[in-house]
Amino acid sequence: MTIDSETNGANDPAALIRPWSSLLIRDYRLIFITILCTNTSMHMRNVASLYQVYQLSGSSVQLGLAGFFQAVPFIFFGLFGGVLADTYNRKKLILFTAAINLLPGLALGLLTISGVVQVWHINVLNVVTSSLQVLGGPARQAIIPSLVPQSYLLNAVTLSTLMMQGTQLTAPVFAGFLIDFFGLDASYIADALLLVPAICCILLVRSSGQPQGARRQVSWRSLIEGFEFLYHTRIILSLFLLDFFAVLFGFYRPILPIFADDVYQVGARGLGALYAAPAIGALIGSGMLLAIGDIQRKGALSIAATLLFALSLGFLGLSRWFWLGLIAVGVLGLADAISVTMRRTVVQILAPDDMRGRATSFLTVFAQTTNALGAVIAGAGAALLGAPNATLVGCILCTLTVLAVCWAIPQLWWYRSDAP
């Protein structure tokens, strides 16, 4: 691990960790810019392609299929990306996927300029774009622990998580601005060119990027080893269980339109505020973690954050005034941000370097799959019980899950990141 003098005491465990401390480390700063550029490019391309599909077809079915093609690589290649990150040089893998990802964006721009673009072109190139993002994503996350001291890891993960949340908000706005003022072709070319600074940054990283441990091959056995590791590492298993059941019983976002129309009667503007409140809460939660610096009782904080999430669901179900609903979903976003950051940090700490890629990819695929299941359950629950009662039931089930996990795997509550 290369840590230069810019870290201002990074080698000293007692040094004060400031919100920007990890950014003072040269290699982490370069990876941060790489992730910023690649994520912004991906979100811009997704927005522009969906907009173009609807412009070309005028069909909601085609629009739904386009969204499906954007998501399908996460299902089929998500775990495979983790195997690659634990097998090959991570720096080279990040460089390769970013460089190849230039081509779909440029191709979409040229097809749009020439006027020959069709929906199937967009769908095929979307699959290529998402596949490259999925295959390179675990490597971008797994390389971070080799760039910063462990005492800085929570800070580094929080910064990268906060940045990724920010790109989800800003990239669509940037894409919309480019489309309105300069056209779809300019948006595609801009998102492709964003990958150029990402490529330059990864080339400047001094860390080798080579996974530690014995050389391995890409195989089903490597994938099975990842599952075995997660199952036998009880603290990580407990974190996955907490997240699985919290999302399964508490995925509230799909039913917010029901609250806006039937409970609060605030219309589209109110619905927009309800969707914005969790993002604001997430930013506040991430900001709190950055201000604190490092937390040793990461397991206890994960449990507390999940319990706060469950109780906030109940608060949302009981709220009959719009401003109370805004507070409830804001706290849901805050609790979720803290929980996600703790989970990612603990996985990075406990997973050996040669297992971090697979652990990270399991985390991503797990979240994507659970979100899909949670959306179905939320819709069914709201149809059967009504949206407020569905969130109250979700609150009860989430709370019982937290208690059950703490009883079954008490190691999570006592886990300290500074202990052997």
N, C-alpha and C positions, 0 to 999 in steps of 0.2 A: 504494500500500500504506500503510495507516494503522498506525503503531506508536507507542503512547503511552509515557509515562514509566515505566509498570509493567514494561517489558522489562528494566530494570536493565542497560543496556549492549548491547541487541540490535543497535544500529547499529555497535557496535565488534566487528570480526571477531575480535579477540584476546580478547574477553570469555570468561570461563569458562562453558561450556555445562553446566548442571546437568540432572539428570533431569527436572525440572519446568519448564525454562526456557521452552518454547513456551507453556505454560499461563499465563505471565505476560503474554502478548500478548493483548489484549482480544478482537480479532476471532477469533483462533484458538481461544481459550477458548470463545467462543460457538458456533463450528462444532463443536468437540469435544463440547459438550453436545447439540447438534443430532443429531450422528451417534450418540451414546450413546443418546438417547431413541428415535430411529427404529429402530436395530438391536435394542434391547431389545423394542420393540413388535412388530417383525417376528417375532423368535424366540418370543416369548410367544404370538402369534397362531398361528404354525405348530404349536406343541406342542398348544395347546388344540383347534385344528381337527382334528388327527390323532386326538387322544383322543376327540373327539366323534364323528368318523366311525366309529370302532371301536365306540363305545357304541351308536350308532344301527343299525349294520349287522351287527356281529359277524363281518365278512368281511375276511380278509387281502387279498383281491383289491381290495376297495374301499379298503382302507388304502393299498395300493400305488398305486392310481390317484390318491388324494388327494395322496400325495407327488409323483406325476408332475405333477399340476396346479400344485403349488407351484413345481416346477423348470422347467416348460416356458417361462415368459416369459424366463428367462435365455438360452434357446436362440434364441428368435425375436426378442426385443427388446434383447438385451444390447448388440450393436454399435450399434443405433439410438440407445440412450441416450447413447453417446459423441458421436454426431453432434449431438444436441440440445444437449449441454453445450458444444460448440464453436460453436454457432449462436446460441443465445439467452442472455439474461442468466442466469448460474448461480444467483445469489441468488434470483431470481424462480422459477426452475425448481425449486429446493429447496423454496421456500415453497409452490408450487403442488402438488407431489407429496405433501408432508407434509399439507397441508390436505385434499386429496381423500382421502388414506388414512385420515382419521378416519372416513369414511362406512362402509367395509366392516366395521370393528370394531364400530361402533355398531349396524349392521344385524344382525350376527351375535348381538350381545347382546340386541337386541330380539326377534329371531326365537326365540332360546333361551328368553327370559322368557315369550313367548307360547305356547311349546310347539308351534309349527308348523314348526320348522326341519327340513329334510331334507338328505340327503347332497348333492344337486345344488346346493342353496343354498350350502353350504360350499365346494364345488369352484369354483363361479362366482366367489364373493367372494374365494377364495384366488388365482385368476388375476388379479383386479383388484389385490389387495394386492401380489402379487409383481411385477406389471407396473409399478406405481408405484414400487416399491423399485428395480427395474432401471433405470427411466428417470431416477430422481433420483440414483442411486448415483454415476455418473461425475461429475456436477456437484459432489457433496459432496467428492469426492477432488480434482478438478481445481482447485477454488478455494483449496486449502491453500497452494500455492506463492506465491500473491499476498498471503498474510496474514503470512508469516514471512520473515526474511532467508534467503538460501540456506544460510548456515552453520548455521541452525537446522533445515533441512529434514529431515535424518535424524532429529533429535530429534522433530520434529512427526509424521513418518510412523510412527516407532516407537511413539509414544504412541497414535496413532489405531489402529494395528494391534493393540497390546496391549489397548486398550479393546475392539475388536471381538472379539478372542479371549475376553476376559473375559465379554462379553455372551452368547457361545455357551454358556458354563458356567453363568452366573447366571440368565439369563432363563428357561430351562426350569424351574429350581428355583423361581423366583418364581411362574411360571405354575402349577406343580403345587401350591404352597402355597395359592394363591387358589382353585384348583379344589376342593381337598380341604375347605377351611374355609368358602368362600363360594359355590362353584358356578361352572359354566362361564360363565354370564352375567356374573358379576363379573370374571372374567379377561378376557373380551372388552372390556368397558367400560373396565377399567383399562389395557389395552394401547392402546386408542383415545385415552384421556385423556393418555397419555404423550406423544402428539404435540403437545399444547398447549404445553408448555415448549419443544419443538423449534421450533414456529412463532414463539413469542415471541423466542427467541434469534436466529433468522435475520432477524427484523425489526430487531433491534438492531445487526446487523453494519454497520459503516461503509463497508467496501470496496464498490465499485460492483458487483462480480460480473460485469461485462461482459467477455467474451473480447476479447483484443487482436487486432489485424489487421483485414483488410477484412471487411465484412459479407458473409455467405454465406447460401445457402439449403439447406434439408434436401433432399438428393438422393443418388442412388447415386454420383455423382461424389465427394461428400464422403467417402463410405465407402471408395471406391477410393483416394482421397488418403491415408487413414489406413494402408491396407495398403502403399502405396508408401513412405510415411515409415518404417514399421517395417522394410521390406526394405532400404532404402538407409541407415538408421542402424544400422551394423554392430554397435555395442556393444549396443544394445537387442535386435537380432536374436539375438546370441549369448546374451543372458540368457534370451530366450524358448526357444531351443534347449536350453539347460541345463535349464530347468524342465520342458520337454516330455519329454525323455528320462529325467530323474530320476523323474518321476511315472509315466511309461509303464512303466519297468522296475522301479520301486521303490515302488509303491503297496502298502504292507504292511498297512494297516488291515483290509481285508476278510478277511485270512487269520489275524488274531490269535486268533480262536476255535480254530483248529487247533492253534496253539502252546499255548493254555491247556489244551485237552483231551488232545491226543496227545503233546506234547513235555514240558510241565511238569506236567500232570495236577493242576491247581489249581482246577478248577471255575469257577463263575460269579463268585465273589469275586475270584479271581485274574485272570479276564478283565476285570473292572471295573478292577482295578489296571493291567493292561496298556493299557487304553484311556485311563486317567487320566495315565499316565506321559508321553506325548507333550505333553499340555497343560501339565504341570508343567515339562517341558523347554523348551517354547516360552516360558513366562513367565520362566524363567531366562535364556534367550537374549535376549529383549527387554529384560530388566533389565540385562544386560551392556551392550547397546548404549546404553541410557539413561545408564549410569554412565560410559561412555567419552566421550560427548558427540558428537563428529564424527570421521569417518574419511575421509581423502582417497582412499585406495586402495580405493574401493568395488568396483571390478571384481575386484581380486585377492581381496578378502574374499568376494565372491560365488562365485568359483571354489573357494576353500578350503572354504566352507560346503557346496557341492555335493559336493566330494570327501569331506568328513567324513560327509555323508549316505550316500554310497555305501559307505564303509568300515563305517559303523554297520550297514548292511544285512547285510554279511558277518559282523559280530560277532553280530547276531541269529541268523543261520543256524547259527553255530557254537556258540551258547550252549545248554547242556543243563541249566543250573540256572536256576530262576525268577528269582532276584535278578539274575543276569547279563542275562536277557532284559529285566527292568525297566530296567536301566541302558542297554541297547542302544536300546530304543524311546524312552527319555527323551532320549538324545543325538540320535536321529532328529528328535524334536520341536524340540530346541534348534537343530540345523542348519537345519531347514526354516524356523523363525521368522527366523533371521538372513538366509537366502537370500531369503525373501519380502520382508523389509523393505528389503534392498539393492536388489532388483529394482524395487520400487515407488518408491524414492527416486531411483534413476538414471533411471527413465522420467520422473519429474516434473522432474528437472534438465534432461535432454536434449531433451525435447519442448517445442517453442515453446508459448506460452500458448494459441494458437488450435488446437493439436493435442492438448492434454493430455486432453481429454474422450475423444477417440477412442482414444488410447493406453491410458488407464485402462480403458475398456470392453473393448478387445481383451485386456488382461491378465486381466480377470475371466472373460470368455467362454472364453479359452484355458485357464484353470485348471479351470473347470467341465467343459469337454469332455475335457480330459486326465484328470481324476479318473475320469470314467465309463469311458474306455478302459483306464486303469490298473487299475480294479477288475476288468474282464473278464480282462485278461491275468494279474493276480495269481491269480484263481480258476482259470484254465486251467493256469497254471504249477504251482500247488499240487496240482492233480489229476493232472498228468502226472509231476511230479518229487518231490512231497512239499513241504510248506511250508518246511522248512529249506533244502533244495536250491534251491527257487525263489528264496529271498532271496539265496543265494550267487550264483546266475546273475545276478540283478538287480544285485548288487554289482559283478560283473565288467563287465556291460554299461554300468552307470552310470559306472564309472571310465573305460572306453574312450571313452564319450561326452565326458566332461570333457576328456580328452587330445585328442580329435579337434577339439572346439570351440576349445581353446586353440591348436591348430596351424592351424586354418582361419581363425580370427579373432583374431590375437594382440593386437589393439587393446584387448580387454577386460582382459587382464592388466595392461596399462600405463596403463589409464584412471585419471585423477585428477580428482576433482570440482572441485579448485581451479585446474585448467588451463583455458585458453580452449577 
